[in-house]
Amino acid sequence: MYNCALQIPRVIKQLTNPRAAKLIDGLVCIDNRSTDQTAAAAAAGLEALHQIPHRTLLRNDDNYGLGGSHKVAIEFGRQHGYDFLIVLHGDDQGNIEDLLPYLENGTYLHEDFLMGARFMKGSRLQGYSLLRTNANRAFNLIFSAISRRRLYDLGSGLNLFRLSAFDDDFQKRFADDLTFNYYLILVVAARSFRLRFFPLTWREQDQVSNAKLSRMGFQILALLMHRVKSLSAFEKDDHRAIARDAYPSTVIGSWQRDGAGASVTSPT
């Protein structure tokens, strides 16, 4: 999460849903060096979220970008013994309820990547411009043709990953910026992971987008050319602007649910 002090309380509140709380054992919020009150807003929300047993607030030791924050989350999940990671962006565009049916019926157990798709049948877009919709649909078709696999979205803000899929750390070589998900979907498709998409309810309300359509377009075309030129090189090359050995973060808050259902703050 980055500079989403207005939105993160609403995102955390989604998890008070009894259906979600029944299925989710832990929650980590990762603050990517926000310059507003995002961390304080997240801390207040996490402390009040008695429904989830384990809650942690991290602050990245540097601004790692969207992709870098994904890498922090993946490593946190593996270090704490989780089998699956749900990624829900802190800007309150996605809704956890769209994923719950696939958790409740066990669909996720048979997939490596369960990806939210804004542009497949059954999805509902609210406040999303026609230009951005058409641009995304066009890139979906291009990525699908290159991957020889139908891809309904290249990276939304609600996804589920099987953490063992990252055992060889292939994701660490992906760009740390907003293009992280494009690298991910291309490699996931190429490696024949079990991949399934599900429709989303997606809204733009008071969010501030960090994506500039023209700049992103050129970045996407460049990485596509790299992928077409050589899949082997695309997977092996380091696509980061800054190559890091690790993505350290600092715990700035931790809460556990006690036997009475109240939150207990753990020392950090």
N, C-alpha and C positions, 0 to 999 in steps of 0.2 A: 504494500500500500504506500502511496506517495501523495501527500497533500490532499487527502480526502477526509478531512475532519468532519465535514457535514454528512458524508455518506457512510462512514464506517460504523457509526452506531446503528444505522438501519440494517447493515449487513449482519452484524452480530445478533441483532434482534431476530433475524430470520431463524437462527438456531435455537430460539426458545420454542419453536414448533415441536410438540411432543414426538411427532414422527421422526424428525431429524435427530432430536436428542437421544432417541432410543437406539439409533444406528451409529452415532458418532462418539468415539471414546475420548478424543482429544482435539484441541484446537490451538493452532499457533498463528498469531498475527505477526507479520514481518514488516517493520517500518523501514523503508528504504531512504532514510535520512530526510524525512519530511521537514519542511520549513514552516509549517503551520502547527496546529494543535492536534494533529492526527494521532500521535502516540498517546497523549492524555485522554483523548476521546476513546481510543481503543482500550486503554487501561480501565476506564470507568465501565465500559461495556462488558469487558471480560470479567471483572470482579462481580458484576451483577448476574452473570450468566451461570446460575447454579445448575442448570440442566446438563451441562457438559462437565464430566469429572475432572479433566485435566486441561488447563488453559495456560498458555505461555505467550508473552509479548517479547519479541526480539527486535533489536535495532541493528541493521547492517553496519559493520565497521567502516564501510565506504559506500558510496552510491554505486550499486552494482547494476542498476537498470532492471527492467522487467525480467529479462532472462536470468540475470544473476540472482534475483530473488527467488525464482523458480528453483535454481540450484541449491540455494540455502534451504528451501522447504523440503526438497528431495533428501538432502543430507540429514536434516532434522528427523524426518520420518524414519529413515533407515537406522539412525543412531538410537532411536527410542523404540525400535522393535515393531513398527507398524508395517502392515502388509500392503495397504493401499493409501494413496494420498488424494484427497479431493482439493482441487484448486478453485477457489472462489475469489474473484477480484474484489478489492475493497471499495470500488467505486459505485457499487449498488446498481449495476446494469443487469446482472443475472439474478436468478431466483433459485435457491437450493431446492425448492419444491419440484422443479423440472427433473431433477436427478433422483428424487426419492423413490419413485416406482421401480427403478432399475436396481436400487439397493434392496428394497423390500421383497422383490420377487427373485433375487439372487442372480440376476443377469450379469452383474459386475464380476461375479466369481469366474465367469467363462471368458472374460475379456482381459486384455493387457492394457488397452487404452479405450476409455469410454468418453467420447468427446462431444461436448455441446455444439450444436450446429444452428447458427442463426438463419441459414438460407435453405433449409430442407423443408419438406412438406410437414405442416403441423406447427411450425415456428410462428411466433408473433413478434413483429418489430414495432416498437413505439418510439416515434420521434427520430427515426433513422432516415437520413436523406436518401432520395432516389439516386443521386450521384454515387454515394458510398455503397449503396446496395448493388447497383449495376457493376461498379468496379470490383467489388468482392465476388460477385457471381462470375465475372469474366476470369478473374484469377483462379477461382475454384476450378473452372473448366480447364484452364491451362495446366494447373498442378495435377489435375486428374489425368489428363492426357499424358503428361510426362511420367507419372507414377503408374499408369495403366491400372488405376484403381479409383473408384468413385470417391471423391472427397467433397463433403458437403460444407466444410468450413476449414479454414487454415489456422484458426486459433481464436477461440472465444474465451470468455472469462469464467467458464464453469466446465471443468474437466475432472476425470478420475484416472489416475495412473496406478498400475501395479508396480510397486517399488522394485521388485526383483528384475523388472525389465531394464533397470539402469545399472545392473551389476557390473558392467564393464565401463561405466562412467562415460559412455559415448556423448551424453548431453553436455559435458563440461567443455567440449570444443566448440559448441554453438555460440553465436553472437550473444552478448549479454543485453542487447537493446531490445526494441520492440519486435525485431524479426526472429527472436528465439523460436517462437511457435512455428514459423515457416520451415526452419531447419528441422525441427522436431517432426513435423508431419511428413516431410519428405523422407526422412530416415526411417520412421515408423512404417511407412508404406513400403519402402524398399526392403526392409528386413522381414516383411510378412508377419509382423506382430498381429495378434488378434485385435482388430480395430473395429469399433462400432460407434456410430453417431446417434444422437438423440436430439429432438427438436427443443428449442428454447423459447422462453418469453424474454425479450430483450428490450430494454428501454433506455432512452437518453433523456435525462431530466435536468439535473443541475451539475452534471459531470463536466470536467474540463479535459478535453482529449489531448493527449500528447502526440498523436499521430498526425503528421502533415501528409495529405494524400499524395502530392506530387513527389515529395522526398521518398516516401515509402514505396511508391511505384518504381522509382529508379533502383532502390535497394533490392526490391523483390526481383526485378528483371536481372540484376547482376547475380544474385544467388541462383536464379534459375539457369542462367548461362553456365555457371560453375557446375551445377548438377547435371546438365545435359552433356557437358564436355566429358566428364568422368565421374561416375557414381562412386568409384573406389576412392578417388581423390577427395570428393565432396565429403565422404564419411571420415576420412583420415585427417584432413586439413584442419587447422585451428582457425576459426572464423572470428575470433575475438579481437577487439581493438587493443585490449590489454590482457595478456596471458597471465593468469593467476594460478598459483599452486593450490589455493584454497579460497573460500569465501566466508571468512569469519564473521560472526555476529555476537552481540552481547545480550544476555537476558536482562531485561529491565522490569520484568514483572512475571510472577508465576502464582497460580491459584489452583487449589485442589478442593474438591468437594468432600466435606467431612460426613460422618455417619448420619447427621441430622439434616444433610442437604445444604448446609451453609458453606460459603466460600471461606477457605483458609489461605491466607497469603503465605507463600513459602519464601524463605530468605533467599536473596539473590547476591 
